Amino acid sequence: MKQMQPGSAALLVILAATLARLVLAAGMGLGIDESYMVAAAHTFQLSYFDHPPVSWWMELGIQRLTGLHTPFIVRLPFIATFAATSGLMYGLTRRLFSPAAGLWAVIGLNISPVFSFAFGTWVLPDGPLDAFLVGAAWALARALGIGRTEQAATPDPEFWPLAGILIGLAMASKYNAVLVLAGALLFLLVDARGRLALATPGPWVACVLAAGMFSPVVIWNALNGWASFGYQGDRAAGLALHPLRPFVIWGGEALFVAPWIFVPMIGLLIGGLLGRDRRARLLAWLGVVPVALFSVIGLWSSRKILFHWAAPGYLMLFPLLGDWAVRQRGALLLWIGRAAAGTAALLAVAVLFIAVQVRLGIVPGFDAMFPPGKSPTLQAIDWTSFRASLKARGQLDRPGLALAALRWFDAGKIAYAVGPGMRMTVFEGNPHEFGVTTPPQSLIGENILIAAMPGSVSAIEKRYAPRFRSITVEPPIDIVHDGHVLLRVPVLMGHDLLSWPAARR
């Protein structure tokens, strides 16, 4: 039997993984971050509070195109984007190493939980970020003449503008793209031929084009008190010594990427930085800044470091992983194959279980295993029973009635379930995009239904009573799934909002 060519095998992997993501997209509701993204913004803006605009534009665009905002529909652009990312990864790795390495890079990318499961399916800025970063790395390799063949090793300056546009689009997807750009600049400084390239117009044209693609984000921030820049920059704030936290961060990143992928990647990263192979050195420098930076910040920051923030760095290392896998022989190669197959099978089973459990509840009493409000099903379903309760009470279409939550993530779940017909605001903490679209000050004189959690309902009533002409306790609203109450949401009705403190910039 004729052996399948690496390109055909890579395409088969991409198609199979995409099918699994479609099943997952259809089988579960929007998660916390997804609900928030879909619910918080209903108009195209230059940028948004949490992240630059590309991912927001994608979900808004599919809603405008289809007239729908179901989980399956709003996830479609992100699933398609990750399929494109996988194809670009194959192309980049084939150019730098070999078609067989490209196949392994695609396999690794599609069985890495954080990339395949989260970034490949969910409505998150990481999906378009990854596509543009891999495309930018390919264009940069073309511009610098980095490849496995003599022809590929000839610089092609015509690709500098494309590299600039793609890195600009990556930065317009998520802020941490700038860390990969920093790695690219460091590579140009340490690489002899890279320093020669800096004496030509190409890299500077690329920087200008990248800045141009990112300019809507700068303009939005300038018009909104630099709110987004301040919020993101604050993640490194605080001063407290945590000598063990880098190890915790590395452990979390290893689980997110998959341990059998993470361990060789770290070795390949170090080898690329210290070695003379331009291909490995380019990829290592593109990846090292995000991989190293968040671990260093974790030493002193009082803020929580999320494990997926360093993902762009690991993304750049998949071509090295593919080449490493191809070069193995004997028992280690057999182990790599079994680890890849086992990981793929585990992910497939997880996808199928989540989809079927959410839809059919195949594990009896699953939600009863958790304390009230703690079931993971709460994140995997849409809170449609909240909308049903409002409709049954005659409050869904009541003129002059708005919604409020005390936390932005509760607001996201509720606002997505209720739909864009009712305005949603956030009373406490950082309101995120809700503070831009519907600040409490914009609801002066209106009645507001308050989701009074967390905390004591009587204390919350007392806290907000001075803000309203009157406030009353309403019957709670149950979040129900498969006949079980997963969460009971206390509700207050504030009549005629009288005042609200001015927002601090």
C-alpha positions in Angstrom: 0.0 0.0 0.0 1.4 3.4 -1.0 2.3 5.5 2.0 0.4 8.8 2.3 2.4 11.9 1.6 3.1 14.3 4.6 1.0 17.1 3.0 -2.0 14.8 2.5 -1.6 13.4 6.0 -1.4 16.9 7.5 -4.6 17.8 5.7 -6.3 14.7 7.1 -5.3 15.7 10.6 -6.6 19.3 10.1 -9.9 18.0 8.8 -10.4 15.5 11.6 -9.5 18.0 14.2 -11.8 20.6 12.7 -14.7 18.1 12.7 -14.0 17.4 16.4 -14.2 21.2 17.1 -17.4 21.5 15.2 -18.9 18.8 17.5 -17.7 20.6 20.6 -19.0 24.0 19.3 -22.4 22.5 18.7 -22.5 20.6 22.0 -21.8 23.2 24.6 -22.9 26.7 25.4 -20.5 29.7 25.5 -18.0 29.8 28.3 -17.5 32.8 30.6 -15.1 34.7 28.4 -17.0 33.8 25.3 -20.4 35.0 26.7 -18.8 38.2 27.8 -17.3 38.9 24.4 -20.5 38.2 22.5 -22.7 40.1 25.0 -20.6 43.1 25.9 -20.2 44.7 22.5 -22.9 45.0 19.8 -21.3 47.5 17.5 -18.0 47.8 15.6 -15.5 50.0 17.3 -11.9 50.8 16.7 -11.0 48.7 19.7 -12.4 47.3 23.0 -11.5 47.4 26.6 -10.0 43.9 27.2 -8.4 43.2 23.8 -7.7 44.8 20.4 -10.6 44.5 17.9 -9.9 41.6 15.5 -11.7 38.8 17.5 -14.6 41.2 18.4 -14.9 42.1 14.7 -15.0 38.4 13.8 -17.8 37.5 16.1 -19.8 40.7 15.2 -19.2 40.0 11.5 -20.6 36.5 11.6 -23.6 37.7 13.6 -24.3 40.4 11.0 -23.8 37.9 8.2 -26.1 35.2 9.5 -28.4 37.2 11.8 -27.7 34.6 14.5 -25.6 34.5 17.7 -25.8 30.9 18.7 -22.7 29.3 20.1 -22.1 27.2 17.0 -22.4 30.2 14.7 -20.2 32.7 16.6 -17.5 30.0 17.0 -17.4 29.2 13.2 -14.9 31.9 12.3 -12.5 30.9 15.1 -12.7 27.2 14.1 -12.0 28.1 10.5 -9.1 30.4 11.6 -7.4 27.6 13.5 -7.7 25.3 10.5 -5.8 28.1 8.6 -3.3 28.3 11.4 -2.6 24.6 11.1 -2.1 24.9 7.3 0.3 27.9 7.9 2.2 25.8 10.5 2.7 23.1 8.0 3.9 25.5 5.4 6.3 27.3 7.8 7.7 24.0 9.1 8.1 22.5 5.6 10.0 25.5 4.4 12.4 25.5 7.4 12.8 21.7 7.8 10.9 19.2 5.9 7.4 18.0 4.9 7.6 15.2 7.5 8.5 17.8 10.2 5.5 19.9 9.0 3.2 16.9 9.6 4.5 16.4 13.1 4.2 20.1 13.8 0.6 20.0 12.7 -0.1 16.9 14.9 1.5 18.6 17.9 -0.4 21.8 17.4 -3.7 19.9 17.1 -3.3 17.7 20.2 -2.0 20.5 22.5 -5.0 21.2 24.7 -4.6 25.0 25.0 -4.2 25.4 21.3 -6.6 22.8 19.9 -9.3 22.8 22.6 -9.4 26.4 23.6 -7.8 28.6 20.9 -9.1 26.4 18.1 -12.7 26.5 19.1 -13.7 29.3 21.5 -14.5 32.9 20.8 -11.2 34.2 22.1 -8.6 36.6 20.7 -6.0 33.9 20.7 -7.4 32.2 17.6 -6.7 35.1 15.1 -3.5 35.9 17.1 -2.0 32.5 16.4 -2.9 32.6 12.7 -1.3 36.0 12.1 1.8 35.1 14.2 2.5 31.9 12.2 1.9 33.8 8.9 4.3 36.5 10.1 7.0 34.0 11.0 6.7 32.5 7.5 6.9 35.9 5.8 9.9 36.8 8.0 11.7 33.6 7.1 11.1 34.5 3.4 12.3 38.0 3.8 15.5 36.9 5.7 16.2 33.9 3.4 15.9 31.3 6.1 15.1 27.8 4.9 16.3 24.3 4.4 17.3 24.6 0.7 19.8 26.8 -1.0 16.9 28.5 -2.9 15.0 29.2 0.3 18.2 30.7 1.8 18.1 33.6 -0.6 16.5 36.7 1.1 13.4 38.0 -0.6 12.9 41.6 0.5 9.5 41.7 -1.1 8.1 39.8 1.9 9.0 42.5 4.5 5.7 44.4 3.9 3.7 41.2 4.3 5.6 40.4 7.5 4.8 43.9 8.9 1.1 43.7 8.0 0.7 40.2 9.6 2.5 41.2 12.8 0.4 44.3 12.9 -2.8 42.2 12.6 -1.5 39.9 15.3 -1.0 43.0 17.6 -4.5 44.1 16.6 -5.7 40.6 17.9 -4.0 40.5 21.3 -1.5 42.6 23.0 1.0 39.9 23.8 1.9 39.7 20.0 4.3 42.5 20.8 6.4 40.1 22.7 7.0 38.0 19.6 7.8 41.2 17.7 10.4 41.9 20.4 11.9 38.5 19.8 12.1 39.2 16.1 13.9 42.4 16.7 16.3 40.7 19.1 17.0 38.0 16.4 17.8 40.7 13.9 20.3 42.2 16.3 22.1 38.9 17.2 22.1 37.5 13.7 24.9 38.7 11.4 22.7 38.7 8.3 19.9 40.1 10.3 22.0 43.1 11.2 22.7 43.7 7.5 19.0 43.5 6.9 18.5 46.3 9.4 20.5 48.6 7.1 17.9 48.2 4.4 14.4 49.7 4.2 12.6 46.4 4.5 12.4 45.9 8.3 11.6 49.6 8.9 8.8 49.5 6.3 7.5 46.4 8.1 7.5 48.3 11.4 5.6 51.2 9.9 3.0 48.9 8.4 2.7 47.0 11.7 2.2 50.4 13.6 -0.4 51.3 11.0 -2.4 48.1 11.5 -2.3 48.7 15.3 -3.2 52.4 15.1 -7.0 51.9 15.7 -6.1 50.4 19.1 -4.0 53.5 20.0 -6.7 55.9 18.8 -9.4 54.0 20.8 -7.2 54.1 23.9 -6.5 57.8 23.4 -10.3 58.5 23.2 -11.0 56.4 26.3 -8.4 57.5 28.8 -5.9 54.8 27.9 -8.2 52.4 29.7 -7.2 49.2 27.9 -3.4 49.9 28.1 -3.8 50.7 31.8 -5.7 47.5 32.5 -3.3 45.2 30.7 -0.2 47.0 32.1 -1.6 46.6 35.6 -1.1 42.9 35.4 2.6 43.3 36.2 1.9 45.7 39.1 2.2 45.0 42.7 5.3 44.0 44.7 5.6 40.8 46.6 8.3 38.2 46.4 7.2 34.8 45.2 10.3 32.7 44.6 8.4 29.5 43.9 5.8 31.0 41.6 7.8 30.5 38.3 7.8 26.8 39.0 4.0 26.9 39.4 3.7 28.9 36.2 5.9 26.4 34.3 3.9 23.5 35.7 0.6 25.1 34.6 2.0 25.9 31.1 3.2 22.3 30.8 -0.3 21.0 31.5 -1.9 23.5 29.1 0.6 22.7 26.3 0.8 19.0 27.2 3.8 17.7 29.2 5.3 15.5 26.5 5.3 18.6 24.2 6.4 21.1 26.8 9.6 19.2 27.9 11.3 18.8 24.5 10.1 22.3 23.6 12.1 23.9 26.5 15.2 21.9 25.4 14.7 23.0 21.8 14.3 26.6 22.9 17.6 26.6 24.8 19.3 24.7 22.0 18.0 27.2 19.4 19.3 30.2 21.4 22.7 28.7 21.9 23.2 26.9 18.5 24.2 28.1 15.1 21.3 26.9 13.0 19.6 30.1 11.8 16.2 28.3 11.5 16.2 27.1 15.1 17.6 30.4 16.3 14.9 32.4 14.5 12.1 30.3 16.1 13.8 30.3 19.5 14.1 34.1 19.6 10.5 34.5 18.4 9.4 32.3 21.3 11.7 33.2 24.2 10.3 36.5 25.3 6.7 35.4 26.1 8.0 32.1 27.5 10.4 33.8 29.9 8.7 37.0 30.6 5.6 35.9 32.5 7.7 33.6 34.7 9.9 36.5 35.6 6.9 38.8 36.3 5.5 36.1 38.5 8.4 36.5 40.9 7.1 39.9 42.1 3.7 40.6 40.7 0.8 40.4 43.2 -1.5 39.7 40.2 -2.4 36.2 39.1 -0.4 35.1 36.0 -2.6 33.0 33.7 -0.9 30.1 32.1 -2.1 30.8 28.5 -0.5 34.2 28.4 2.9 32.6 27.3 1.2 30.6 24.5 2.5 32.7 21.6 6.0 31.7 22.6 5.2 28.0 22.6 3.4 28.4 19.3 6.7 29.5 17.6 8.4 26.3 18.8 6.1 23.7 17.1 8.3 23.7 13.9 11.3 22.8 16.1 9.2 20.1 17.8 8.2 18.7 14.4 11.8 18.5 13.2 12.9 16.9 16.6 10.2 14.2 16.2 11.4 13.4 12.6 15.0 13.0 13.8 14.2 10.4 16.5 14.7 6.7 16.0 13.9 3.5 17.7 12.1 3.3 21.1 11.8 7.1 21.4 10.1 7.5 18.1 7.7 4.7 19.1 7.0 6.5 22.4 6.4 9.8 20.6 3.9 8.1 18.3 2.1 6.5 21.2 2.0 9.7 23.2 0.6 11.6 20.2 -2.1 9.0 19.6 -3.0 8.8 23.2 -3.3 12.5 23.6 -5.4 12.7 20.4 -7.7 10.0 21.7 -8.0 11.6 25.1 -8.9 15.0 23.6 -11.5 13.3 21.3 -13.0 11.5 24.2 -13.1 14.7 26.3 -14.8 16.6 23.4 -17.4 13.9 22.9 -18.0 13.6 26.7 -18.5 17.3 27.2 -20.8 17.6 24.2 -23.0 14.6 25.1 -23.0 15.3 28.9 -24.1 18.9 28.3 -26.8 17.9 25.8 -28.0 14.6 27.2 -26.7 14.4 30.8 -25.4 10.8 30.4 -23.8 10.8 33.9 -26.7 10.7 36.3 -26.4 13.1 39.2 -23.3 14.7 37.8 -24.3 18.2 38.9 -25.3 16.9 42.3 -21.7 16.0 43.0 -20.8 19.7 43.3 -21.9 22.3 45.9 -24.6 24.8 44.6 -23.1 27.2 42.1 -19.9 25.1 41.7 -20.9 22.7 39.0 -18.7 23.0 35.8 -21.8 22.6 33.8 -22.6 26.2 34.7 -19.8 27.3 32.4 -20.7 24.9 29.7 -24.3 25.9 29.3 -26.1 29.1 28.3 -28.2 30.6 31.1 -31.3 30.5 29.0 -33.5 29.9 32.1 -32.7 33.4 33.2 -34.4 34.8 30.0 -37.3 32.4 30.4 -37.9 33.6 34.0 -37.8 37.3 32.9 -40.3 36.5 30.1 -42.6 34.6 32.5 -42.6 37.7 34.8 -43.3 40.1 32.0 -40.0 41.8 32.5 -38.2 40.9 29.3 -39.7 43.6 27.2 -40.6 46.1 29.9 -39.7 49.7 28.7 -37.1 51.4 30.8 -35.8 48.3 32.5 -32.1 47.4 32.5 -30.0 44.7 34.1 -27.1 44.9 36.4 -24.6 42.4 37.9 -22.0 42.9 40.5 -19.3 41.1 38.5 -18.4 41.3 34.8 -18.4 37.6 34.2 -21.9 37.1 35.7 -23.0 40.0 33.5 -21.6 38.3 30.4 -23.5 35.0 31.1 -26.7 36.8 31.9 -26.5 39.4 29.0 -25.8 36.7 26.5 -28.7 34.6 27.6 -31.2 37.5 27.7 -30.0 38.9 24.4 -29.2 42.4 23.1 -32.8 43.7 23.8 -32.0 44.6 27.4 -29.1 46.8 28.5 -26.6 45.3 30.9 -24.3 47.2 33.3 -21.9 46.2 36.1 -22.1 47.8 39.5 -18.9 46.6 41.2 -15.3 45.8 40.4 -13.9 46.4 37.0 -16.9 46.4 34.6 -14.6 45.8 31.6 -16.4 46.5 28.2 -19.7 47.0 30.0 -18.2 50.1 31.5 -17.8 51.5 28.0 -21.0 50.4 26.4 -23.4 50.8 29.4 -21.9 52.7 32.4 -24.3 52.9 35.3 -24.4 56.7 34.8 -26.2 56.2 31.5 -29.1 54.5 33.3 -30.0 57.4 35.6 -33.8 57.6 36.0 -34.4 54.0 35.0 -35.4 50.8 36.8 -32.7 48.2 37.2 -33.0 44.5 37.9 -29.9 43.6 39.9 -28.4 40.1 40.1 -27.5 40.3 43.8 -24.5 37.9 44.0 -22.1 37.2 45.6 -22.7 38.1 49.2 -25.6 38.8 51.5 -28.7 40.0 49.8 -29.7 42.2 52.7 -26.2 43.8 52.7 -26.4 44.4 48.9 -29.9 45.9 49.3 -28.6 48.2 52.0 -25.6 49.2 49.9 -27.6 50.2 46.9 -30.7 51.6 48.5 -29.4 55.2 48.6 -28.9 55.0 44.8 -32.5 54.4 44.1 -35.8 56.0 44.9 -36.8 52.6 46.3 -35.5 49.0 46.1 -37.3 45.7 46.6 -36.4 42.1 46.9 -37.7 40.0 43.9 -38.1 36.2 43.8 -34.8 34.6 42.9 -34.1 33.3 39.4 -32.9 29.7 39.0 -30.4 28.6 36.4 -31.7 25.2 35.4 -30.2 22.4 33.4 -31.6 19.0 32.7 -34.2 19.6 35.4 -31.7 20.5 38.1 -31.1 23.8 39.7 -27.4 24.6 39.3 -27.5 28.2 40.6 -30.1 30.4 42.4 -29.6 34.0 41.5 -30.9 36.5 44.1 -32.6 39.5 42.5 -33.3 43.0 43.6 -35.4 45.6 41.7 -34.0 49.1 42.0 -36.7 51.7 41.1 -35.5 55.0 39.5 -31.7 55.2 39.7 -31.0 58.6 41.3 -27.2 58.9 41.0 -23.9 57.2 40.4 -20.3 58.3 41.1 -18.4 59.6 38.1 -16.1 56.9 36.7 -12.4 57.3 37.6 -9.9 57.4 34.7 
